[in-house]
């Protein structure tokens, strides 16, 4: 163990010197104090105005440098960002469509971007592959209703809050309209209900009280499970995904490749402009440059000139 030696006289001398400096320092005038107080009041008023704006418009944050951007995860850090959506042609790797948004999650972007891609291509039917970040029940249903075949992996199911079996351990028997639990017992339909606006069917176990797996299944008297009214749409897509794993691997190099080229090849790792409208304009120029370079690589300069003249 080490001890630091302290000279008491030196310490007291430093205190005296500090007192002398404070005594000779000029004191602020009444006018200067008033200016500082007014500045603090103005600053307080600005923050109160921002707080009221957040409450009135139901916002969770406001950026002082760019009012349109939002905090998002970027390179394992939370930064003020925009979420840029793209649709990419699988044949030529051209960017068909894009949109910059300030929504951090991708779940509400699926149907909009997929249906726009279908319109751009003028296709009667379309196959779309996306990652699990786009998995949202209602968005998936809307997109499939537009005659678009989807390949979106289902996010891994989590256990219940008390650590018990997740729902994917329960198998739905369509013919009998029951769920089969891990103990091979039935959860039967008891009533219709709603969850965040979605119509649901509620199922409940009849043999839970005497079940040997009850401690691993539920802390309540009986285990329950809910089923969305259009759950079959999600189940059919899940079967399609499981039998077409190659489609998911295609997405990795299809959608990530253009962003990698823009960030590394074009040095477009961040946006230079501020505001959603300007950011969309900047992104459009970057994607135009990417598509031109991609077209040159495919058909050559002469072929590209001939196609546009």
N, C-alpha and C positions, 0 to 999 in steps of 0.2 A: 504494500500500500504506500502511496506517495502523498506527501503533504506539501501544499504551496505556502511558501513563506510570505508574510504580509507585513510591510512596514507601515505601522499605524500613523506615524508622523507624516509620511508621504500621502497617505490616504486623506488625512484631515486637511493637509495643504491643498490637495486637489479640490476638496469641497469648498474651501475658502475662495480659491481662484474662480470656481464656477459661480459662487455667489456674487463676486465682484463683477463678472461679465454680465450676469443677469441684471445687476443694479445699474450698469452703464448702458444697457441695451435700450434703444428708443422704444417707448411705449406707443402703441397705435393710437391715433387720434379718434375722436368721436365719429368723424366722417368715415374713416377707414373701417371702424367697427361696424358702422351702419351698412357700408357697402358689402362687407363680408356676410353680415346677417341677411341682407337682401338677396345675395347670391345663394345662400343656403336655402332661403325660403323659395326662391325660384326653382332650385334643384328639387326640393321637396314637392313643389307643385307639379313639376314635370313627371316625377315618378308616380304621384297620385293619379295624374291623367292617364299614364300608361296602365296603371292598375285598374282604373275604371274601364278602359278600353278592353282589357283582358276579360273583365267580368261581363261587360255588355256583349262582346262578340264571342264569349265562351272560348277564349284562347288560353293556352297553358304557358305560352312564352311569347316574348317580343324581342326581336333583335334590333339593337340601336344602330347598327351599321348597315343592315339590309333587312327591312321590315318583312320581306317575303320569305326569307330563308328560315330553316328550322334546325334544331339540334338533332343530329343523326349519328349513328355509328359509322365511322370511316377509318379503316386501317386500325381497328381495335381501339379507337378513341372516339369520344363524343365531340363532334365539331359542327359548326353551322354549315349546312349543306342543302343541296337540291337533290331530289331523286329523279334521275333521268331514265325514262322508260324507252325501250326500243323493241321493234319487231324486225327480225332478220330472215331473209330468204334463204332456205336451206340449200338451194341449188347453186346460187352464185355468191352467197354470203354478202349480199347487198342489204343495206339498211332500208327497209320499206317505209317505216314510220317511226316517229319519236314524239315524246312530250316530256318536258321538264315539269315536275310537280314538287310541292313542298310537303307532301305526305310521306312520312318516314316509312310506313308499311306498304307492301306491294299488294295486299289482299284486295284493295278496291280498284285496281288497275286492270285486272284480267279481261273482263268483258269488253271494256272500252277499247283496249288496244287490239284484242283479237278480232272484234267485229270490224274495226277500221281496216285492219290488214286484209280481211276478206273482201271488203269493198274496194280497196286499192287494187287487189289482184283480179277482181271481177270473177271470183270463183263461186261455184254453187256450194261446194263443200271445202273444208279446210282442216288440216291437222295442226294442232298447236301443242308445243311442248314448253313447259315452264317448271321452275323449281318449286319446292314446297312452300316458299314464302308467299306464293300466289294462291295457296289452298284456302279458299273461303267458300262455304257451302252455297250461299245464295249467288255469288259471282259465278261459280261453276255451273249452277243450274241455268242462269241467264245465258251464259256462253254456249252451253250445249243446246239450248232451245233455238239458238241462231244457226243450228246445223254445223257446229264446229266440234270436231273430235278432239278431246283433250287428253294429254298425258301429263298429269301432275302427281308426284308422289305424295302420299299421305304423311303428314308429320308423325313422328313417333309418339304413340300414346303415352301419357303420363299416368301414374297411379293416382288414386284419390288423395285428398288432403291428409288422410290418416294412414297413407302408405299401403292401401289395399289394392286389389286387382283393378287394373284399368279396364275400360269398356271393351277394348278390342279382344279381351279374353272371353267375351260372351258372343256366341254364334247365333245369328238370327235365322230362325226357321220360318221361311215365308209361307209355306203351306199351312202351318198351324198358328202363325202369327204369335210366336213366342221366342224368347231368348233362352238359349241353353248355356248355363253357367259352367265354370270349370269342374264342378262336382256332378255334372250331367243332370242337373235339376232345371226346372222350367221357371222362367219369369214371365208371368201372364199379364196381358193388357188390363189396366184398371180404369184409366180415364184419359181424356185429352187435356193438354195443358199448353202453356206458351213459355218460351224462353227467349228474351230479348226480341220479341215480336214474331218469332218463328213458331208455327204450329207444331206441337210435339205430341207424341203418344207416350204415356208413362206405363212402364212394366214393373211388376213387383214379384219377388220370390215367395213361394208358398212353403218351402221346406227349410228355410234359413235357420229356424230355431234349433233344429236337430242336426244341422249340417256340420260335418267334421272340419270343413274348411272355412267356417264362419269367421274365425279370427283373422284370416288372411283376406277376407272378402268385404266385410263391413263391420263397423262398430255399432250400427243401428240395429233395430230388431230384425229388419228385413232389408235385403239388397234391392235397390231399384235401378232402372236404366231407362233412358229416354231415347226416342227415335223420331227424327225429323220426318215430316210428311213426304219429303222427296229424298229420303235417305238412299233409296234404291239407285238413284242417279250416281251417287258417290261410290256405292258398292260396285256398280258396273265399271266405272272408271278405274277403281282400284284393281279389279281383275284384269283390265286391259293393260294397266301399268305393269303388273306383276308378270304378265306374259310377253311384254315388249320392253325389256330392260335396255335394249340397245337404243331406244328412243331417248332415254334419259341421258345416256352418254353422249348422244349427238348434241343435246342442248348445251352441255358443258363447253364444247369447242365452238358451237354455233353462236351463242349469245355473248360469251366472254371475249371471243377473239376480236371483234370490232373495238370494244372498250380498251383492250390491251394495246391495240394498234394506235388508238387515239392518244392514250396516256403515255406510251413509251416512244412510239414512232413519230407522233405529231407534237409531242411535248404538251399535251392538253390534259394535264393532271388536275387542273383546277379551273374555275371560271374566273374570267377577268372582269365581267360586268356584274351589276347588281340589279335586283328586281326580276320578277318572274318573266315579264315580257322580254326584257333584254337578254336574259339567260337563254330563253328559247331561241332568240335570234342568233346568239353566239353558237349554241349547239347546232342549229341548222346549218351554219357555215362549216362547222367542223365535220358534220356528217356528209355534207355535200362534197367536201374535199376527199373524205374517205371513199365515197362512192365513185368519184371520178378516178381516183387512183386504182380502185378495185376494178373498174371497167377497163382501164388501160391494161392492167395485168391480164384480163380475160380476153379482150379482142384486139388490143394494141391501139396505138394512137391513131393510125390511119382508119382502123375499123370504127373507132369512137367518133372521129370527125365525119366519116361517111354516114353514121347512124343519126347524127344530129343536123346534118345539112340536107 
